Amino acid sequence: MAKWPNNYEGSKSHDGYSLLIGARVHIKNDSIPVTDFDDINGSADLDTLFFIQASYRVMMERDPTGTIEWGFYPVFGYFNEMKRNRR
C-alpha cells in the first residue's frame, strides 16, 4: 500500500483496484467478427476494434434494461454467498 507522505503518519494514496481485460477484434462489413488467422493476415480491408472491459465499483456497465450489472464475478460455489453484497 502506498502512503503519502512516505512515513508512518501517511495516508493511503490509492482509491481501488480493478481487473482490466483487453482484446483486439478484427471485423468486416462493420459487424462481422473475423477469427481465422489466415483471413486476418491476408485481408487488407478489415477494421480493428480495441475493446477493454473493467470491473470497478463505480460506472459499471449494465444490460439494456438496466437491471443486470455486467462485470467480473466469481463462479457460484467459489465465494461466500453471505458476503457477496457487502462493500
C-alpha atoms as a printed R data frame, in Angstrom:
   type eleno elety resid chain resno       x       y       z
1  ATOM     1    CA   MET     A     1   0.000   0.000   0.000
2  ATOM     2    CA   ALA     A     2   1.337   3.416  -0.930
3  ATOM     3    CA   LYS     A     3   1.272   6.242   1.608
4  ATOM     4    CA   TRP     A     4   1.710   9.984   1.342
5  ATOM     5    CA   PRO     A     5   3.803  11.377   2.845
6  ATOM     6    CA   ASN     A     6   6.014   8.332   2.746
7  ATOM     7    CA   ASN     A     7   6.239   7.752   6.510
8  ATOM     8    CA   TYR     A     8   4.276   6.078   9.295
9  ATOM     9    CA   GLU     A     9   1.897   9.062   9.565
10 ATOM    10    CA   GLY     A    10   0.951   8.996   5.889
11 ATOM    11    CA   SER     A    11  -2.482   8.373   4.450
12 ATOM    12    CA   LYS     A    12  -3.424   5.753   1.904
13 ATOM    13    CA   SER     A    13  -2.940   7.133  -1.590
14 ATOM    14    CA   HIS     A    14  -4.849   4.603  -3.654
15 ATOM    15    CA   ASP     A    15  -8.557   4.501  -4.268
16 ATOM    16    CA   GLY     A    16  -9.115   0.990  -5.503
17 ATOM    17    CA   TYR     A    17  -8.027  -1.707  -7.896
18 ATOM    18    CA   SER     A    18  -9.695  -3.085 -10.977
19 ATOM    19    CA   LEU     A    19  -9.209  -6.023 -13.283
20 ATOM    20    CA   LEU     A    20  -8.803  -4.943 -16.912
21 ATOM    21    CA   ILE     A    21  -9.261  -7.333 -19.828
22 ATOM    22    CA   GLY     A    22  -8.399  -6.166 -23.334
23 ATOM    23    CA   ALA     A    23  -8.900  -7.606 -26.784
24 ATOM    24    CA   ARG     A    24  -8.248  -6.703 -30.390
25 ATOM    25    CA   VAL     A    25 -11.127  -7.781 -32.607
26 ATOM    26    CA   HIS     A    26 -10.946  -7.829 -36.406
27 ATOM    27    CA   ILE     A    27 -14.244  -7.168 -38.183
28 ATOM    28    CA   LYS     A    28 -15.513  -6.928 -41.764
29 ATOM    29    CA   ASN     A    29 -18.574  -5.119 -43.103
30 ATOM    30    CA   ASP     A    30 -18.776  -3.127 -39.841
31 ATOM    31    CA   SER     A    31 -20.150  -6.012 -37.762
32 ATOM    32    CA   ILE     A    32 -18.863  -9.485 -38.707
33 ATOM    33    CA   PRO     A    33 -16.025 -10.763 -36.471
34 ATOM    34    CA   VAL     A    34 -13.123 -12.460 -38.263
35 ATOM    35    CA   THR     A    35 -11.300 -15.093 -36.204
36 ATOM    36    CA   ASP     A    36  -9.331 -17.098 -38.769
37 ATOM    37    CA   PHE     A    37  -5.648 -16.054 -38.692
38 ATOM    38    CA   ASP     A    38  -5.237 -16.663 -42.435
39 ATOM    39    CA   ASP     A    39  -8.165 -14.333 -43.173
40 ATOM    40    CA   ILE     A    40  -6.766 -11.705 -40.798
41 ATOM    41    CA   ASN     A    41  -3.271 -11.833 -42.305
42 ATOM    42    CA   GLY     A    42  -4.486 -11.993 -45.898
43 ATOM    43    CA   SER     A    43  -7.113  -9.257 -45.792
44 ATOM    44    CA   ALA     A    44  -6.327  -5.559 -46.086
45 ATOM    45    CA   ASP     A    45  -9.904  -4.343 -45.734
46 ATOM    46    CA   LEU     A    46 -10.605  -5.464 -42.139
47 ATOM    47    CA   ASP     A    47 -11.383  -2.968 -39.417
48 ATOM    48    CA   THR     A    48  -9.879  -3.357 -35.961
49 ATOM    49    CA   LEU     A    49 -11.776  -2.794 -32.747
50 ATOM    50    CA   PHE     A    50  -9.886  -2.490 -29.450
51 ATOM    51    CA   PHE     A    51 -12.099  -3.417 -26.509
52 ATOM    52    CA   ILE     A    52 -11.340  -3.001 -22.813
53 ATOM    53    CA   GLN     A    53 -13.605  -4.272 -20.050
54 ATOM    54    CA   ALA     A    54 -13.103  -3.313 -16.426
55 ATOM    55    CA   SER     A    55 -14.819  -4.368 -13.253
56 ATOM    56    CA   TYR     A    56 -14.712  -1.466 -10.828
57 ATOM    57    CA   ARG     A    57 -17.215  -0.483  -8.185
58 ATOM    58    CA   VAL     A    58 -18.392   2.666  -9.967
59 ATOM    59    CA   MET     A    59 -19.507   3.254 -13.542
60 ATOM    60    CA   MET     A    60 -20.291  -0.415 -14.155
61 ATOM    61    CA   GLU     A    61 -21.966  -1.236 -17.460
62 ATOM    62    CA   ARG     A    62 -25.473  -2.696 -17.370
63 ATOM    63    CA   ASP     A    63 -27.715  -4.663 -19.697
64 ATOM    64    CA   PRO     A    64 -30.206  -2.690 -21.855
65 ATOM    65    CA   THR     A    65 -32.904  -2.977 -19.163
66 ATOM    66    CA   GLY     A    66 -30.540  -1.553 -16.519
67 ATOM    67    CA   THR     A    67 -31.192  -4.410 -14.106
68 ATOM    68    CA   ILE     A    68 -28.127  -6.631 -14.594
69 ATOM    69    CA   GLU     A    69 -24.665  -5.269 -13.825
70 ATOM    70    CA   TRP     A    70 -22.026  -6.517 -16.253
71 ATOM    71    CA   GLY     A    71 -18.709  -7.256 -14.606
72 ATOM    72    CA   PHE     A    72 -16.376  -9.967 -13.440
73 ATOM    73    CA   TYR     A    73 -17.617 -12.060 -10.553
74 ATOM    74    CA   PRO     A    74 -16.591 -15.468  -9.178
75 ATOM    75    CA   VAL     A    75 -18.480 -18.508 -10.385
76 ATOM    76    CA   PHE     A    76 -21.148 -19.671  -7.910
77 ATOM    77    CA   GLY     A    77 -19.615 -22.023  -5.384
78 ATOM    78    CA   TYR     A    78 -16.289 -20.127  -5.292
79 ATOM    79    CA   PHE     A    79 -17.336 -17.263  -2.996
80 ATOM    80    CA   ASN     A    80 -19.121 -16.810   0.313
81 ATOM    81    CA   GLU     A    81 -22.705 -16.004  -0.698
82 ATOM    82    CA   MET     A    82 -23.375 -14.430   2.704
83 ATOM    83    CA   LYS     A    83 -20.765 -11.712   1.997
84 ATOM    84    CA   ARG     A    84 -21.475 -11.184  -1.725
85 ATOM    85    CA   ASN     A    85 -23.311  -7.837  -1.448
86 ATOM    86    CA   ARG     A    86 -21.158  -6.243   1.247
87 ATOM    87    CA   ARG     A    87 -18.863  -3.396   0.272
